[in-house]
Amino acid sequence: MSKDRKKVRVALIGIGNCASSFIQGLQYYKDAPDDAEIPGLMHATVGGYHVRDIEISAAIDVVEGKVGKDVSEAIWAAPNNTIKFADVPYLNVPVSRGMTHDGLGKYVSTVVKKAPGPTDNIVKILKDTGTNVVINFMPVGSEMATKWYVEQALDAGCAFVNGIPVFIASSPYWSKRFEERGLPIVGDDIKSQVGATIMHRVLTSLFVDRGVRLDRTYQLNFGGNTDFMDTGATGGNGNYGGPCPPVGDKAHRYIFTLYALAVDKIEVAGGVPKTGTAGLYGFVLNKGVGPGLLGKASFTATYGR
Ligand SMILES: NC(=O)c1ccc[n+]([C@@H]2O[C@H](COP(=O)([O-])OP(=O)(O)OC[C@H]3O[C@@H](n4cnc5c(N)ncnc54)[C@H](O)[C@@H]3O)[C@@H](O)[C@H]2O)c1
């Protein structure tokens, strides 16, 4: 295989915190040995490709402060808050203007401004830059936007790694579209090394291993970065869509609670950060305001479909 063919040209959609970690990681691990344990990295080589064989071919975002900048600069733009662990040289990859759709949720929209100008020709960019693989790193809930970019990747003949929890690789419709084009599709959702999802999964296995019967389980993410601002929404991005149990399930229970508080602002009294999720508010309301909680009353409703 020629040296050039060994490069994997990768386009990133969403220059947020995952993109920052990824791009910094390419620098940080470029000389990682193949035969030693490396903290932070599970494998330095996969299928004969080393970390240093990955090149950033294109970058796409929709917000001011990122679009138009070189991606090596855009990864440091607010509201990104990934710690700096590597110096990233100028990469000569300007961030293109993508298609917004439902990418900017209700709460994220309060901390970023959409970049002006029309959507760039993404198919052309992917083709002109010789992109092999497109990685989706848009915020949770970007369902329409993801489907739009998937079409662009298919048109441009690129493989797709869906790093977000929207059903693409696991959907028979989309996986067939990739199969027909002879293109790989991987997903859905990535997992950080010791993040919330893997912790949840390990704990559920522990329960099963120890003989505890688990009827149901769910995960609440507390704090986090901008992505968490709109996490927990069940409707469109950031908008509560009402109860939505799986069709045919026995009726689910929904508990509504009214709190009487002696504090003006729950955020101030409970120290809830800007990125506080519904789960964190729930925790603070119950445990975090001490005598500021005067009383509460609940009722339970059931609903099935
Ligand atoms: N960090 C993790 O460990 C982890 C684990 C599993 C899944 N994920 C998923 O990865 C995704 C990215 O996470 P993050 O922490 O980088 O989020 P982030 O909020 O830091 O970054 C998202 C980026 O996408 C951009 N964006 C929004 N709409 C867009 C559009 N239409 N086109 C192009 N760009 C758009 C935003 O401007 C932002 O730069 C999320 O969906 C997250 O749930 C992350």
The ligand as an SDF file (V2000), in Angstrom:
LIG
                    3D

 44 48  0  0  0  0  0  0  0  0999 V2000
  -18.1780   13.4980   25.1010 N   0  0  0  0  0  0  0  0  0  0  0  0
  -18.5550   12.2510   25.1600 C   0  0  0  0  0  0  0  0  0  0  0  0
  -17.9960   11.4690   25.9030 O   0  0  0  0  0  0  0  0  0  0  0  0
  -19.6740   11.7470   24.3230 C   0  0  0  0  0  0  0  0  0  0  0  0
  -20.1100   10.4560   24.5140 C   0  0  0  0  0  0  0  0  0  0  0  0
  -21.1690    9.9740   23.7210 C   0  0  0  0  0  0  0  0  0  0  0  0
  -21.7300   10.7870   22.7740 C   0  0  0  0  0  0  0  0  0  0  0  0
  -21.2880   12.0620   22.6130 N   0  0  0  0  0  0  0  0  0  0  0  0
  -21.9630   12.8580   21.6230 C   0  0  0  0  0  0  0  0  0  0  0  0
  -21.0680   13.5020   20.7510 O   0  0  0  0  0  0  0  0  0  0  0  0
  -21.7040   14.7240   20.2910 C   0  0  0  0  0  0  0  0  0  0  0  0
  -20.7290   15.8810   20.4190 C   0  0  0  0  0  0  0  0  0  0  0  0
  -20.4560   16.1470   21.7910 O   0  0  0  0  0  0  0  0  0  0  0  0
  -19.6600   17.4570   22.2010 P   0  0  0  0  0  0  0  0  0  0  0  0
  -19.3780   17.3320   23.6470 O   0  0  0  0  0  0  0  0  0  0  0  0
  -18.5420   17.6740   21.2520 O   0  0  0  0  0  0  0  0  0  0  0  0
  -20.7780   18.5710   21.9650 O   0  0  0  0  0  0  0  0  0  0  0  0
  -20.5560   20.1560   21.8000 P   0  0  0  0  0  0  0  0  0  0  0  0
  -21.8460   20.7710   22.1570 O   0  0  0  0  0  0  0  0  0  0  0  0
  -19.3180   20.5780   22.5130 O   0  0  0  0  0  0  0  0  0  0  0  0
  -20.2730   20.3360   20.2310 O   0  0  0  0  0  0  0  0  0  0  0  0
  -21.2530   20.2570   19.2420 C   0  0  0  0  0  0  0  0  0  0  0  0
  -20.8220   21.1180   18.0640 C   0  0  0  0  0  0  0  0  0  0  0  0
  -21.7560   20.9330   16.9810 O   0  0  0  0  0  0  0  0  0  0  0  0
  -21.9800   22.2060   16.3870 C   0  0  0  0  0  0  0  0  0  0  0  0
  -23.2180   22.1670   15.6040 N   0  0  0  0  0  0  0  0  0  0  0  0
  -24.4990   22.3330   16.0230 C   0  0  0  0  0  0  0  0  0  0  0  0
  -25.3470   22.2130   14.9830 N   0  0  0  0  0  0  0  0  0  0  0  0
  -24.5910   21.9590   13.9020 C   0  0  0  0  0  0  0  0  0  0  0  0
  -24.9040   21.7540   12.5350 C   0  0  0  0  0  0  0  0  0  0  0  0
  -26.1630   21.7320   12.1220 N   0  0  0  0  0  0  0  0  0  0  0  0
  -23.9010   21.5400   11.6640 N   0  0  0  0  0  0  0  0  0  0  0  0
  -22.6040   21.5090   12.0930 C   0  0  0  0  0  0  0  0  0  0  0  0
  -22.2490   21.7080   13.3830 N   0  0  0  0  0  0  0  0  0  0  0  0
  -23.2330   21.9200   14.2760 C   0  0  0  0  0  0  0  0  0  0  0  0
  -21.9960   23.1560   17.5680 C   0  0  0  0  0  0  0  0  0  0  0  0
  -21.8460   24.4940   17.1830 O   0  0  0  0  0  0  0  0  0  0  0  0
  -20.8130   22.6230   18.3630 C   0  0  0  0  0  0  0  0  0  0  0  0
  -19.6100   23.1910   17.9260 O   0  0  0  0  0  0  0  0  0  0  0  0
  -22.9430   14.9080   21.1390 C   0  0  0  0  0  0  0  0  0  0  0  0
  -24.0990   14.4970   20.4340 O   0  0  0  0  0  0  0  0  0  0  0  0
  -22.6900   13.9840   22.2990 C   0  0  0  0  0  0  0  0  0  0  0  0
  -23.8670   13.5280   22.9190 O   0  0  0  0  0  0  0  0  0  0  0  0
  -20.2800   12.5570   23.3690 C   0  0  0  0  0  0  0  0  0  0  0  0
  1  2  1  0
  2  3  2  0
  2  4  1  0
  4  5  1  0
  4 44  2  0
  5  6  2  0
  6  7  1  0
  7  8  2  0
  8  9  1  0
  8 44  1  0
  9 10  1  0
  9 42  1  0
 10 11  1  0
 11 12  1  0
 11 40  1  0
 12 13  1  0
 13 14  1  0
 14 15  2  0
 14 16  1  0
 14 17  1  0
 17 18  1  0
 18 19  2  0
 18 20  1  0
 18 21  1  0
 21 22  1  0
 22 23  1  0
 23 24  1  0
 23 38  1  0
 24 25  1  0
 25 26  1  0
 25 36  1  0
 26 27  1  0
 26 35  1  0
 27 28  2  0
 28 29  1  0
 29 30  1  0
 29 35  2  0
 30 31  1  0
 30 32  2  0
 32 33  1  0
 33 34  2  0
 34 35  1  0
 36 37  1  0
 36 38  1  0
 38 39  1  0
 40 41  1  0
 40 42  1  0
 42 43  1  0
M  CHG  2   8   1  16  -1
M  END
$$$$
